[in-house]
């Protein structure tokens, strides 16, 4: 985070602890415990997009492109005041975040507002959900124009996308836990895996012949 310019060494009269969160099958993830800070700062609400509405809207399209912003929260700079409040400590020093931190209760609302303003007026062919952006069209020609329009907005905002997580001009894509496209939508495999693997009981015969 220091090398990326996300944080800097520094002190503050506000301080939250950093902890490691264990994730099955992955390396431990460092997280800042902002519970006490979140308990005293004012909540600034902004509606998060409705997932069901987004999935239904995109599923009817014939061509779909999905963009994933690279570490979306870290692309948002913090004010000096916010840096002071969001400072954190570790066993080897104290730091101030220069970019929006995960765990702050207003972070998703602020990011949702940012994306709504960034893509305002493009609702007929672009829908965002936090750092995920879906572009959908009925013809190849219109899809090329829609992608160009969306990318120009992203470029002007100086946001970056993660190429490895992007899918361009697909007939079916994975979006918000669903496989969508060509007028169809189904839950992704991970959503139904537990149901498919649930053990079944052997049926006990009603009558036993001697």
C-alpha positions as CSV (number, residue, x, y, z in Angstrom):
1,X,0.0,0.0,0.0
2,X,3.0,2.3,0.7
3,X,4.5,1.5,-2.7
4,X,1.1,2.1,-4.5
5,X,0.7,5.5,-2.7
6,X,-2.5,4.4,-1.0
7,X,-1.2,5.2,2.5
8,X,1.6,7.2,4.1
9,X,3.5,7.0,7.4
10,X,1.8,9.4,9.8
11,X,0.0,10.0,13.1
12,X,-3.4,11.3,14.1
13,X,-5.5,11.9,17.2
14,X,-7.9,9.3,15.7
15,X,-6.7,5.7,15.3
16,X,-8.2,2.3,14.3
17,X,-6.5,-1.0,14.5
18,X,-5.5,-3.2,11.5
19,X,-6.4,-6.9,11.7
20,X,-5.8,-9.9,9.5
21,X,-9.0,-11.6,8.3
22,X,-8.7,-15.3,7.5
23,X,-10.4,-16.4,4.2
24,X,-10.8,-20.0,3.3
25,X,-8.5,-20.9,0.4
26,X,-6.9,-17.5,0.2
27,X,-4.1,-15.6,1.9
28,X,-5.1,-13.6,5.0
29,X,-6.5,-10.2,4.1
30,X,-5.4,-7.1,6.1
31,X,-8.5,-5.1,7.1
32,X,-8.9,-2.0,9.2
33,X,-11.4,-2.3,12.1
34,X,-13.4,0.9,11.7
35,X,-16.3,-0.1,14.0
36,X,-15.7,2.6,16.6
37,X,-15.1,5.3,13.9
38,X,-18.3,4.2,12.0
39,X,-20.2,4.5,15.3
40,X,-19.6,8.2,15.6
41,X,-19.5,9.6,12.1
42,X,-22.6,10.7,10.3
43,X,-24.1,8.3,7.7
44,X,-24.4,9.9,4.3
45,X,-26.9,7.7,2.4
46,X,-27.1,7.2,-1.3
47,X,-29.2,4.4,-2.8
48,X,-27.3,1.3,-3.9
49,X,-28.5,-0.1,-7.2
50,X,-31.1,-2.8,-7.2
51,X,-29.3,-6.1,-8.2
52,X,-32.5,-7.8,-9.5
53,X,-33.3,-4.8,-11.6
54,X,-29.8,-4.6,-13.1
55,X,-29.7,-8.3,-13.9
56,X,-33.1,-8.3,-15.5
57,X,-32.2,-5.3,-17.7
58,X,-29.0,-6.7,-19.0
59,X,-30.2,-10.2,-19.6
60,X,-32.3,-9.3,-22.6
61,X,-29.3,-7.9,-24.6
62,X,-27.6,-9.7,-27.4
63,X,-24.1,-8.2,-26.8
64,X,-22.8,-7.5,-23.3
65,X,-19.5,-6.1,-22.1
66,X,-18.5,-6.0,-18.4
67,X,-15.8,-3.8,-16.9
68,X,-14.3,-4.1,-13.4
69,X,-12.6,-1.1,-12.0
70,X,-9.2,-1.9,-10.5
71,X,-9.4,-1.6,-6.7
72,X,-12.3,0.9,-7.1
73,X,-12.2,2.4,-3.6
74,X,-8.5,3.1,-3.8
75,X,-9.1,5.3,-6.9
76,X,-10.9,7.9,-4.7
77,X,-8.7,10.4,-2.9
78,X,-9.5,11.4,0.7
79,X,-9.6,14.9,2.0
80,X,-7.1,15.9,4.8
81,X,-9.9,15.7,7.3
82,X,-10.9,12.2,6.2
83,X,-7.3,11.1,6.3
84,X,-7.1,12.2,9.9
85,X,-10.2,10.3,10.9
86,X,-9.3,7.1,9.0
87,X,-5.7,6.7,10.3
88,X,-4.8,3.3,11.6
89,X,-2.2,1.5,13.6
90,X,-0.3,-1.8,13.3
91,X,2.3,-3.5,15.4
92,X,5.1,-1.9,13.3
93,X,3.8,1.7,12.9
94,X,0.9,4.1,12.3
95,X,-0.4,5.3,8.9
96,X,-2.8,7.7,7.2
97,X,-4.8,6.5,4.2
98,X,-4.6,8.8,1.2
99,X,-7.3,6.9,-0.7
100,X,-10.8,5.7,0.4
101,X,-10.5,2.8,2.7
102,X,-12.5,-0.4,2.7
103,X,-14.6,-0.7,5.9
104,X,-15.7,2.9,6.2
105,X,-19.5,2.8,6.4
106,X,-20.0,5.7,3.9
107,X,-17.6,4.2,1.3
108,X,-20.2,2.2,-0.7
109,X,-22.7,5.1,-0.7
110,X,-20.1,7.5,-1.9
111,X,-18.9,5.1,-4.6
112,X,-22.4,4.4,-5.8
113,X,-23.0,8.2,-6.0
114,X,-19.8,8.6,-8.0
115,X,-20.8,6.0,-10.5
116,X,-24.3,7.3,-10.9
117,X,-23.0,10.8,-11.7
118,X,-20.2,9.4,-14.0
119,X,-22.7,7.4,-16.1
120,X,-25.7,9.8,-15.9
121,X,-27.7,9.8,-19.1
122,X,-26.4,6.4,-20.3
123,X,-29.0,4.3,-18.4
124,X,-30.4,2.8,-21.7
125,X,-27.2,0.9,-22.3
126,X,-24.9,1.1,-19.3
127,X,-25.6,0.1,-15.7
128,X,-23.1,0.2,-12.8
129,X,-23.1,-1.7,-9.5
130,X,-20.3,-0.2,-7.4
131,X,-17.1,-1.1,-9.3
132,X,-18.8,-3.4,-11.8
133,X,-20.1,-1.8,-15.1
134,X,-22.2,-3.6,-17.7
135,X,-22.8,-2.3,-21.2
136,X,-25.6,-4.0,-23.2
137,X,-26.9,-3.6,-26.7
138,X,-29.1,-5.4,-29.3
139,X,-26.8,-4.9,-32.3
140,X,-23.1,-5.1,-32.9
141,X,-22.9,-1.5,-34.4
142,X,-24.6,0.1,-31.4
143,X,-22.5,-2.0,-29.0
144,X,-19.3,-0.5,-30.4
145,X,-20.7,3.0,-29.9
146,X,-21.9,2.3,-26.4
147,X,-18.5,0.9,-25.4
148,X,-16.8,3.9,-26.8
149,X,-19.1,6.3,-24.9
150,X,-18.7,4.5,-21.6
151,X,-14.9,4.3,-22.0
152,X,-14.7,8.0,-22.7
153,X,-16.5,8.8,-19.5
154,X,-14.2,6.5,-17.5
155,X,-11.2,8.0,-19.1
156,X,-12.3,11.6,-18.3
157,X,-12.8,10.6,-14.7
158,X,-9.3,9.2,-14.6
159,X,-10.5,5.8,-13.4
160,X,-8.7,2.6,-14.4
161,X,-10.2,-0.8,-15.2
162,X,-8.7,-4.3,-14.6
163,X,-8.3,-6.0,-18.1
164,X,-8.2,-9.5,-16.7
165,X,-11.7,-9.1,-15.2
166,X,-13.3,-7.6,-18.3
167,X,-15.3,-9.4,-20.9
168,X,-16.0,-7.7,-24.3
169,X,-19.0,-8.2,-26.6
170,X,-20.1,-11.5,-25.2
171,X,-23.4,-13.3,-25.7
172,X,-23.5,-14.5,-22.1
173,X,-21.6,-13.1,-19.2
174,X,-21.4,-13.5,-15.4
175,X,-23.0,-10.5,-13.7
176,X,-23.7,-10.0,-10.0
177,X,-23.9,-13.8,-9.4
178,X,-25.9,-14.6,-12.5
179,X,-25.2,-15.8,-16.0
180,X,-27.1,-13.4,-18.3
181,X,-27.6,-12.7,-22.1
182,X,-29.8,-13.5,-25.1
183,X,-33.0,-13.1,-23.1
184,X,-31.9,-15.6,-20.4
185,X,-30.7,-15.5,-16.8
186,X,-29.6,-18.2,-14.5
187,X,-27.8,-18.3,-11.1
188,X,-24.1,-18.9,-11.5
189,X,-22.7,-22.3,-10.4
190,X,-21.3,-21.0,-7.2
191,X,-24.8,-19.8,-6.1
192,X,-26.3,-23.3,-6.5
193,X,-23.2,-25.4,-5.6
194,X,-24.4,-26.0,-2.0
195,X,-27.8,-27.2,-3.2
196,X,-26.3,-29.5,-5.8
197,X,-23.9,-31.0,-3.3
198,X,-26.4,-31.4,-0.5
199,X,-26.5,-35.0,0.6
200,X,-29.7,-37.0,-0.2
201,X,-31.2,-39.5,2.2
202,X,-31.7,-43.1,1.0
203,X,-35.4,-43.8,0.6
204,X,-36.5,-46.4,3.2
205,X,-38.9,-49.0,1.6
206,X,-42.4,-48.8,2.9
207,X,-42.9,-52.5,3.0
208,X,-40.4,-55.3,3.7
209,X,-41.0,-58.7,2.1
210,X,-40.1,-61.7,4.2
